[in-house]
């Protein structure tokens, strides 16, 4: 059996992974009697963690929003700052960070008192983050949907389709997915009897129904691939160029476009990732220096198409100028 301190931390972690734990299941996971479990729950309460208990055949324990922040230890201002920061991290576009940030945000918001949750949402709604490239989703919406996915609880919400039609949906939520600067919910739609992806910025008034469900297998098993196909999210492309200019010069004109790696006093490697090849084309053009494309062949073809259009424009302009300057012209 684990010592009391480590067992208490394990208990807290378990309470954060599910909305509700039957007492017998929780005691079995900890390897203790239900009487010892009750003492451990009391110890958490003494530390400030709001653990609710219910009796009866469906009785058990759950971690609820509390009147004070439990000791991490954080004061009110630190709690708000942490939740806002994790909300921004969840929409940062940094690969691998979004899901972890949502899990952390869910745990923190779950124990924030209502007055602090309101401050978190107000701050995030009124703050512009340079890292966020898509609509800002309120922390409360992200965490509520994440909890419904985690607890396998049916979800109901209002939804505005791409064509503008408004409907009410009831779904079995599966996963949250961040792609292309937006958040999506992958879920089984109980009205249409099929899998769907929903953009969170088009979703309103999400609420739990209280009805649990047994998870269905997602076709293909990959939630991100499902969203990419269903929503036609473009795939990010990587462009690498050797620019005939110093890293400092490139940093002044194209530093915001990608990563710059010096290879010589007058040479540097510029790596850019974008869903559109137009942006790397414009960035390289703005530098005003010669360059060589190291990756990719698709970008070489894109530059060739741009170059052909520009050359045709020059040829047409030259012919028009010649015609205006010919004898007999005005």
N, C-alpha and C positions, 0 to 999 in steps of 0.2 A: 504494500500500500504506500502511496506517495505521502510525503510529509504534509502537514496542514497547509503551509504557505503555498507549495507548488500545486496542491490539490485545489486550493481556492482559485488560483490563476487558471487552472484547467477548467474549473466550473464556469468561470467568467467567460472563457473562450467558447465553451459549448453553448452557453446562453446567447452568445452573439451570433452563432451560426444558424440557429432556428428561432422562429417566432415563439414556438411553444414546445416545451419538453414534458412528457409524462414523467411523474416522479420516479416510477420504477425503472424507466429507461435511463434516466439521468443517473440514478444510483448505480445501475449496472455498468454504465460507461466509466464511472469513477471508481468502481470496485469497492463501494462502501454500502452500508445499510441505509435505509431511508431515514432513520433517526439521525445518523451522522450527516446525511445530506441536508437535513433541516438545520443542523447546527452550522454547516458551511454556508448555507443561504443566509442565515442570520448574521454571519461574519461579514458577508458582502454588504448587507444592509447597513451594518455599523460603519463600513467604509464609505457609504454614500451611494452605493449602486441600488437603484430601485428595482428590486425583484418582486414581482407579484406572484402569489400562490393562489390556486383554486382547488377546491375539494370536489369529491364525487368521482364517478367512473371516468370522466374526461379531465380529471384534475391534473395539475402539474405546475410548472414554473415558467415564467417568461420575464425577460428584461424589458422594462417599460421606460418611457421618457420620465425624467425625474425633475424635482424642484431645484436641485443643485447639480453642478457637474461633479461626477465622481472623481476621486483623486487619481489623476495621471501623474502629477496634480496640475490642473489648469484652472486659471481664473476665467471669468466670463469673456474678457477681451481676447485671451489666448484661444479659447474654444471657438469663438467666431472666426478669428484669423485662420485657425487650422482648417475649419470647414470650408471657408472661402478658398483657401489655397488648394485644398484637395479638389474642390469643384473645378477650379481652373486647370489643374493637372489632368483631370478626367477628360478635358476637351482640348488638350494641348497639341494633339496630333502626333505625339511622340510614340513610336511603335512600342507596344508592350506595357505602356504606362496606364492607359485608359482603364483597363479592367481592374488593375490593382488599386487605382485611385478611387474607383467607384466602390470597391469593397471597403476600403478604409473610410470613405465618406459615409457609407451606410452605417458603419459602426458608430461613428462620432455623432451623426445627426440623430441616430436612434436614441441616444441618451441626452441630447440637448433639451432643455426646457423649451416650451412653446415660444416664449418671448425671444429666446436666442435664435431659434429656427427662423422666426420672422425676420430678424436682423440679417441672418445669413442670406436669405432669399432677396431681401432688399438690396444688400450690398452687391450681390452678384448681378442683379438685374440692372443696376445703375453704374456698373464698372465696365469699362472697355479694356479688354486684355489683348495685347499684341499677339499673343500665342493662339488665340481663338480665331479660327477662320470661318466658323459657321454660327448658327443661332445658339444663343446661350440658353441652356435648359436649367430651370430652377433645381436647386439641390434636392428639394423635397420630392419632385417628380422622379428624378434619377433614383433616389434611394427607395422610394415607395415601389417602383417597378422592379428594382433589383431585389427587394425583399420578397415580392410576389414570385419572382423566378426562383429564388432560393427556397421559399417555403411551399412551392408548388400549389399556389392558391390562385383561383380564377380572378381575372381582372376585367373591369368594365370601364369604358372611357368613350368620350365623344371624339370623332375623327373627321377631318376635312380631307377628302380625296384630292388627287391632282387636278381633277376637273372642277373642283369647288363644291361637290356634293357633301353634305353633312350627314353623318350616320352615327348611331350608337353601336359600339362593338363589345362583345364579350368574348374573351380569349383565354387560352391556356398559355401563359407566358413561358418562353423557353430561355432566351438569352438577350442581353443588351449588346449591341455591336456599334463601334465607332468607325466610320469610314467616310473618307472624302470631306472631313470637316463637319459631319452631321452624326447624330445618334439615331439608331434604329432599334426597334423591338422586333425580334423574331418570335412569332406566336402562332398557335393553332387557332384559327377563327372558327368559333362554334356555330356561327350563322351560315357561313359559306362552306363549312366542312372541308377546309383545306388550310395549308400553311400560308402565312402572309408575313410581309415585313412592313412595319409602320414607322414613319418618321416621327420622332418625339416632338419636333417643333410644330407638327400638325395635330398633335394629340392634346386633349384638354380634359380636365376633371377626372383623372384616373382614380378609381376607388376599388377596394377589395370587396369581393362578394361574400367571403367567408367560406366558400366551397372549395375543397381541395380536389386534386386530380392526380391520376397516375400518368407520369410523363410518356408521351408518344415519341417514337424514334423520328428524328428530323431527316428527311430525304437527303442523302449525301453525307449527313453527319457534321458538316462544317457550316456553322451559322454565318461566318463572314462571307464565305463563297455564296451562300444562299442569298444574302442581301445584295452582294455585288451583281448577281444575275437578275434578281427581281427588280432592283432599283436602277439597274444599268449604271452603277457607279464606275466611272472610268478608273483604269489601273494607272498607278503612278509610274512614271518613266524616269530613268536616270540618264543624264547627259554628262559626259566628262570631256573637257577641252583643255588643250595646252595653249595657254594665252601668251603671246610674245610681248609681255609687259611685266613690270615688277608687281609683286604681291600687294604692295601698298597702293599702287595705281588702280589695280583691279578692285581692291577693297573699298576704295573711295567711290567707285562707280557701280559696282555690282556686288558689294559685300552682303547685301540682304538677300541675295538670290541663292547662295549656296556656300559650300566650304572651299576655302582657298588654301592651297599648299604650295609654298615656294619650292622651286626646283633649281633655280639659278637666280643671279641678281636681276636678270631681265626676262625671266620665265616663271610661270606658275601654273599649277593645275587647278582648274575650277570644276567642281562637281555640283550639279544641280539636279533636284528631283521635283517633278511636277506632273500633274495629270494632263497638261497641255504642253506640246512642244513649242508653242508660240512664245511662252515666257522665256525659256532659255535663249531662243533666237533673238528676242528683243534685248535681253541682258548682254549677250555677246556683241550685238550691234552697238549698244551704248558705250561699251568700253573704248571703242575707237582704235583697236589694235588688231594685228594679224593673229590668227589662231588656227589650231589644227584640232579636228574632232577625233578623240580617242574612243569614245562610245557615244552613240550606238549607230549601226547602219541605218536604222529608221530615222535618226536625226539628220544624217547626211542627206537622205532623200528629201526630208522636210526642208532643209536649207536649199537644196537644188530647186525645189518648187518655188520657194520664195525668190531665189535669185533669178529664175526664169521670168517670173512676173515683173520684177524690177527692171530687168534688161528690156523686156518688151515695152514697158512704160517709157524708158529712156529712148528707145528707137522711135516710138510714136511721137514723142515730144520733139525729137530731132527733125523728123519729117515735117511736122506741123510748123516748126520754126523756119525751115527751109522754104516752105510754101509761102509763108508770110513775107519772107525777105526777097522773093523772086521779082523780076522786073514786072512792072504793072501793078505791083501790090500797093496798098495804101501807104 
